[in-house]
Amino acid sequence: MKALAASLLLGLACAAPAPVVLVESYQGGPELDLARLRELARDFYDRLENRRFNSLATFQDPGLREFFRTQESYSDYYAEVAYELELAHFEASRPTRVEVLTATRESEARVRMVVRFTGENGLPLRWWQIDHEREDVWEVDDSGRWWIVPGKV
């Protein structure tokens, strides 16, 4: 039994992150710089891995803030993710892996991404990993700059 559990954990730890898949559900409009969006999304979500969301140091990280138009939008996003990870019982509110599952273009300037957070279970006697999926919205402005647009808390 221990060998099976160890092999499952090793398999999960060695799995390579999947590339961002963009689903073109929106037809028409100008071409977007989707390659740039893929790079930004990969950079942003990589920065969330192995970071405690119940930590002031993570909240004050300027590298995370640069993906949001305003301080208020960053605070809204951060509060929402921190709350979701706490409710999902992530150990130390820390995702060990964050990956984009799908990205769907909704309009000329809007892409919705389904993101999976994976981490250790923080509940007693639960040795397995847990997952939490959420949707993030990215919008591009007139200058071509992509921003994360959080929902309202």
C-alpha positions as CSV (number, residue, x, y, z in Angstrom):
1,M,0.0,0.0,0.0
2,K,2.8,2.4,0.9
3,A,4.6,1.6,-2.4
4,L,1.4,2.4,-4.3
5,A,1.0,5.7,-2.5
6,A,4.6,6.6,-3.1
7,S,4.4,5.9,-6.8
8,L,1.3,8.0,-7.1
9,L,2.9,10.9,-5.3
10,L,6.1,10.6,-7.4
11,G,4.0,10.5,-10.6
12,L,2.1,13.7,-9.6
13,A,5.4,15.4,-8.6
14,C,7.0,14.6,-12.0
15,A,4.1,15.6,-14.2
16,A,5.1,18.4,-16.5
17,P,2.8,21.5,-16.6
18,A,0.5,21.5,-19.5
19,P,0.7,24.4,-22.0
20,V,-2.0,27.0,-22.0
21,V,-4.7,26.0,-24.5
22,L,-6.7,28.8,-26.0
23,V,-10.2,28.0,-27.2
24,E,-11.3,30.5,-29.9
25,S,-15.0,30.7,-29.1
26,Y,-15.2,34.4,-30.2
27,Q,-15.3,35.0,-33.9
28,G,-14.3,38.3,-35.4
29,G,-12.5,41.4,-34.2
30,P,-8.8,42.3,-34.3
31,E,-6.1,39.7,-33.8
32,L,-4.9,39.7,-30.2
33,D,-1.3,39.1,-29.1
34,L,-2.2,35.7,-27.6
35,A,1.4,34.6,-27.5
36,R,2.1,37.5,-25.1
37,L,-1.0,36.5,-23.0
38,R,0.4,32.9,-22.8
39,E,3.7,34.2,-21.5
40,L,2.1,36.6,-19.0
41,A,-0.3,33.9,-17.7
42,R,2.6,31.4,-17.3
43,D,4.7,34.0,-15.5
44,F,1.9,35.1,-13.2
45,Y,0.7,31.6,-12.2
46,D,4.3,30.3,-11.7
47,R,4.8,33.1,-9.2
48,L,1.8,31.8,-7.2
49,E,3.3,28.3,-6.7
50,N,4.7,27.5,-3.3
51,R,3.7,30.9,-1.9
52,R,1.7,31.2,1.3
53,F,-1.4,33.3,0.7
54,N,-1.9,34.0,4.4
55,S,1.4,35.8,4.4
56,L,2.0,39.6,4.3
57,A,5.2,39.0,2.4
58,T,3.2,37.4,-0.5
59,F,0.6,40.1,-0.4
60,Q,3.2,42.8,-0.6
61,D,5.1,41.2,-3.5
62,P,5.4,43.9,-6.3
63,G,5.9,41.1,-8.9
64,L,2.3,40.0,-8.3
65,R,0.8,43.5,-8.2
66,E,2.1,44.4,-11.7
67,F,-0.6,42.2,-13.3
68,F,-3.4,44.4,-12.1
69,R,-4.5,47.9,-13.1
70,T,-5.0,49.2,-9.6
71,Q,-4.1,48.4,-6.0
72,E,-7.8,47.8,-5.3
73,S,-8.2,45.2,-8.0
74,Y,-5.1,43.4,-6.8
75,S,-6.4,43.4,-3.2
76,D,-9.8,42.0,-4.4
77,Y,-8.1,39.2,-6.3
78,Y,-5.7,38.3,-3.5
79,A,-8.4,38.3,-0.9
80,E,-10.6,36.0,-3.0
81,V,-7.8,33.5,-3.7
82,A,-6.6,33.5,-0.1
83,Y,-10.2,32.9,1.1
84,E,-10.8,30.1,-1.5
85,L,-7.5,28.3,-0.5
86,E,-8.5,28.5,3.2
87,L,-11.9,27.1,2.5
88,A,-10.4,24.3,0.4
89,H,-8.0,23.5,3.3
90,F,-4.7,24.0,1.5
91,E,-1.9,23.3,4.0
92,A,-0.5,26.7,5.0
93,S,-2.7,28.3,2.3
94,R,0.1,27.3,-0.2
95,P,-0.6,25.9,-3.6
96,T,2.3,23.7,-4.8
97,R,1.2,23.8,-8.4
98,V,-0.9,26.3,-10.4
99,E,-1.8,25.6,-14.0
100,V,-4.1,27.0,-16.6
101,L,-6.5,24.3,-17.9
102,T,-8.3,26.3,-20.6
103,A,-8.4,29.8,-21.9
104,T,-11.5,31.0,-23.8
105,R,-11.7,34.2,-25.8
106,E,-15.0,35.8,-24.9
107,S,-14.8,39.1,-26.8
108,E,-12.4,41.2,-28.7
109,A,-10.5,42.1,-25.5
110,R,-11.4,39.5,-23.0
111,V,-10.1,35.9,-22.2
112,R,-11.5,33.7,-19.4
113,M,-9.0,31.2,-18.0
114,V,-9.8,28.1,-15.9
115,V,-7.0,27.7,-13.4
116,R,-6.3,24.7,-11.1
117,F,-4.5,25.2,-7.8
118,T,-3.0,22.0,-6.4
119,G,-1.6,21.6,-2.9
120,E,-1.2,19.5,0.2
121,N,-4.3,18.9,2.3
122,G,-4.2,20.8,5.5
123,L,-6.8,18.7,7.4
124,P,-5.6,16.2,10.0
125,L,-4.8,12.6,8.7
126,R,-5.3,13.5,5.1
127,W,-2.1,12.8,3.2
128,W,-3.4,13.3,-0.3
129,Q,-3.2,16.4,-2.5
130,I,-6.2,18.6,-3.1
131,D,-7.3,20.7,-6.1
132,H,-9.2,23.9,-6.4
133,E,-10.4,25.3,-9.7
134,R,-11.3,29.0,-10.3
135,E,-11.9,31.3,-13.3
136,D,-9.7,34.3,-13.9
137,V,-10.5,37.0,-16.5
138,W,-7.8,38.7,-18.5
139,E,-8.5,41.9,-20.5
140,V,-6.3,43.8,-22.9
141,D,-6.4,47.6,-23.1
142,D,-5.9,49.9,-26.1
143,S,-2.1,49.9,-25.6
144,G,-2.1,46.0,-25.9
145,R,-1.3,45.5,-22.2
146,W,-3.0,42.5,-20.6
147,W,-4.5,42.8,-17.1
148,I,-6.2,40.4,-14.7
149,V,-9.7,41.7,-13.8
150,P,-10.9,40.2,-10.5
151,G,-14.5,39.5,-9.5
152,K,-16.0,41.6,-6.8
153,V,-15.4,40.4,-3.2
